[in-house]
Amino acid sequence: MNTYKNLEIYKTAFSLAVSVYKMNVMLPNKELIRHGSKLRRLTVQIKDFIAEGYSSNLNEDQLSPYLIQAKIACDETVLLLNKIKRAHAKEKSLSFLIMEYIKLKNSIHKVISAIDKNSSVLIIPYPENKVLEPEI
């Protein structure tokens, strides 16, 4: 039976959310209070948007907005991880998580593009592999 749980983007989003929860515990108390809660919420939202879009038995045109929200949450996650990384440059797991969320965002974009090619909806091109850095 095909469900959202069989999708690679969902499996990746779920796995990354677990990794973020594990990394989050290692943050100093100040950072945990300031950014930890938002980071955990964002990572869970990504997988939830994917699951909700696919489990609602929507047609493909209705699925894209859920995936777009997941992609936006990926971008926000990357921005927040970069912000935390600047404060904790020694933490190598942050660089890994940043790259994995960029890969996930690009995978979600490919799914959206495939859906949009099959529909009559006009799509706006999205640059692949663009790393978003927070401005200080």
N, C-alpha and C positions, 0 to 999 in steps of 0.2 A: 504494500500500500504506500503510495506517495504522499508524504506529508512534509511540512516545513522542516521537520527534524532530519530529513534526508538531504536537505540542501547544504551544499558546501559553505555558502555564505552564512547560513544559520549556525552550522557547526563551528565555524571559525569565530563568529561573534560570541557564541557561548563560551568557547575555550578562552578567548581573550578576556571576557568579563571575569572569569575565574582567576586568570593571571593578574588582572588589575586588583581584584580583592586581596590576593596574596601579597602583592607589592604594596598595597595601601597600608597594610599593617606595619610595614617597615618604615613608614614616614615618621618624621619627628612629630610630636604632639601638635605643635603649632601648625604645621602643614596639613596634618590629618584633619584638624578642625577646619582650617581655611578652605582646603581644596578636596579633601577626601570624599566627603559626602556627594559633592557635585560629580566628581569623577566616577564614583560607583553608580550613581543614577544614570549618567550618560551611557556607560557601557551596557547597563541592563536595558536601557531604552533601545539601543541598536538591535539587539536580538529580539526584543518585544515587537518593534515595528515590522521586522521581517516575518515573525510568527503571525502577527495579526493580519498582515496583508495576505499571506498565503492561506491562512486558515479560515478566512472569511468567505471563501468560495466566490471571490470577485472575478470579474473578467479582467483581462490584461490591462485595459485602460484604467481601471480602478485600482490596480495593484501598484502602479508607478508612484503615486503620492506617498504610499507607505515606505517604499524603497528610497524615495528622495529624502524623506525624513530620517531614515537610517543613515543615509550618506551625510546629511547635515550633522547628525550626532557624531559621526566619525570625525568630521572636521573639527567640531568643538572638542572632542576628546584629544585630538592631536594638539590643538592649541593649549589645552590645559596641561597635557603631559609635557609639552615644551616649556611651559611656565614653571612647572615643578622641577624639570631638569635643570633649568638655569639656576635654581636655588640649590640643587643637589647634583652637581656635575659629575660626581664620582659614581653615581648610580647607573650602571651599564644596562640594567634591565629596562630603564626608561627609553633608551635609544632603540632597543629591540621592540618594545611595545609601540613606539611611534611608527616605526617602519611597518609593523604588522597592521596597524590601523590604516595606514596609507594604502597598503595592499588590499585590505578589506574594502575600503572606500572605492578603489578602482574595480574590484570584482563586482560590487553592487552596481557601479556605473555601467559595467558591461551588460549586466542583466537588464537594467533600465533601457539601455540602447537597443538591446535585442527586442524588448517588448515594444519600444517605440517604432522600430523599423516595421513591425507587423501591424501597426495601427496608423490611423490618419492624424495622430497628434503631432504637432510641430515640436521638435526638441531643440534645445539650445546646447551647442557643443560644450563639453566640460573637459578642461585640460587634464590629461593623465599625469600621474606621478608628480603632481605639484605639492611641494611641502609648504604648509602654511606656518609661518613663524609669527608669534605674537610681537607686536610693536611695543617697545618700552619707552 
